[in-house]
Every structure is written in C-alpha cells, then in structure tokens.
C-alpha cells in the first residue's frame, strides 16, 4: 500500500465539524460558568464543572487545529461579552441537570456524525475521544438524576409472550378505523423528542422573562407555545394508550428578571436547538409505522422549519449570525479578471 507523503488538508466536512463544535462549546462555557457560580446542589455542581472542563479542553484543541491550518478562529461567545455573572440564577439546579442531559444527548449524536464524516486520522481520533468523554458525562448525569429522583424513564411496556409478524395492512393505519397500539420504537422516539421539547420550552420561558429586545422576546414566546403544542400532541397519544409522558420542568424557572446572558447568545441557542429538533423529528418519522404519528412528525417539522428561518432572520437583522466557512464563489472570482 502506497503511503501518502503530503499532509492532508481538512475537508469541508471536517471544517464543519470543528467550526460547529467551537460555536457550541463557546456557548456552553458561558452557560456553565454562570450555572456553576449559582449552583447549590454539590452533586449537580460537580457535573457542571466536569462538563465545563470538557468544553474548555475542546476549545483549546480546536484552536490548535485551526491555527495549524492557518484557518481563522471563530468568534463564538465569551464570558466578557455574553455573560453577567452577577445576575441571579434563571433556572433551578434540578432543571440544569435535565438540561445537561438533553445537551449531552445532542452532543453524542453530533460526535458520532463527526467521526463518520471525517477521514483524517487526527480528526477521527479527536472526535472518538470527544464521544467517549461525552458518554462518561452522560453516565454521570444519569446516575445523579436517578439518585435524586429527577430522571423521567420512558414508558414501560409488558414483555411479549412470543415473536409476532405483521399479517395485515391495518398495522399501518392511523387515520380511520381502530388504531393498533404504539410499538416500542415509536414510543422511544416520542419520549426522546418530548424530552427535548420540554428543555426548549423551559429555556424559552426563562429567556423570554429576561430578554432585553421586545422582538426577540416575542420570538421566544412563540417558540414556547409551539413546543408546548408539540409536547401536548405527543402526550395525548401516549395518554390514550395509558402510557406515561416525560416530566415537565416549566416550574423550574426562577422569578429573576435580570438576564445572565446576552440576547445574542440566547437567540443563537434557541435557533440551533430548533434546527436540531427538525433532524430529530425526521429521525422519529423514519421509524414510525403508524400514519397518524407520521403526519404529526411531518407537521411539526414544517412548523419548526419556518420558526428556524424566522430566528435566522433575527440573527441577521441584529448582526449576530456568524457565517460558517463558505466555498469559493467561482463566478465572482472569474469576474475579477
């Protein structure tokens, strides 16, 4: 096998992975730093401190990668510009551990995708390490949540007595006629998406309470109502089949009206979560075999798509949307001759 003697440049996928992680981790550092300052529960505080140490190490490593490639370092977010450490806590410790749980789930998905789309050995090794670190964080979070009675377990179903095969097209029904019970895969997907809906609802409730910009405040309120409706639709389906729904955390917002974070940070965070939600709804849709649930996922994705676009427009309006690296505009280059 012939060895490649010249150094491999970062591919567009590898640049995207590093750039996205830099933006997300710089945001996480801001949120975690404030949360650690205000945390009262020592076990939860230790989780937040561990998560902060991971995010800070990632920023250092990504900066090294970009510097070696003479690639501009993203601006992202900073404690100096985007955090008010003197502000009271906006969320309780109980919500913060649930928030970390949801963010860790998103991180695990992102790191797996980064490994899958990388070809340079250093990139593959780096994101495998990130994935392993995040799995350890996830394990610690679940342990603390279970110990404190904060973890919402997905609905249990009884063990089937035998292996069955589908023998009728009625298995796919959902609009008319008797609906079959939800299967385990569908229940799992709904529970997974409902947990993210809850976290986003609470964030939008809290962010709307402290936001300084009226237009953005209205955006948060709209997002909160969308997520509540989505959660309610899922919950109604589960309730009709005598299945439980994940815990709601809407009462875990404090009464503070002093913002710990900049409007820029809060808006960016919600817009990125909306974009992620579209992907996870798509994943839920892909394994759904009941038509009524498939229709709900499709409707939710369309609604979230419009909401994400409006959020991006606001980021652009206020000059806060940091542009990801672009491919060359060949037509523009040709016209410079």
Buried (B, 14 or more C-beta within 10 A) or exposed (E): EEEEEEEEEBBEBBBBBBBBBBBBBBBBBBBBBBBBBBBEBEBBBBBBEBBBEBBBBBBEBBBEBBEEBEBEEBEBBEEEEBBBEEBEBBBBBBBBBBBBBBBBBBBBBBBBBBBEBBEBEBBBEBBBBBBEBBBEBBEBBBEBBEEBEBBBEBBEEEEEEEEEEEEEEEEEBBEEEEBBEBBEEBBBBBBBBBBBBBBBBBBBBBBBBBBEBEEBBEBBBBBBEBBBEBBBBBBEBBEEEEBBBBBBBEEBBBEBEEBBBBBBBBBBBBBBBBBBBBBBBEBBBEEBBBBEBBBBBBEBBEBBBEBBEBBBEBBEEBEBBBEEEEEEEEEEEEEEE
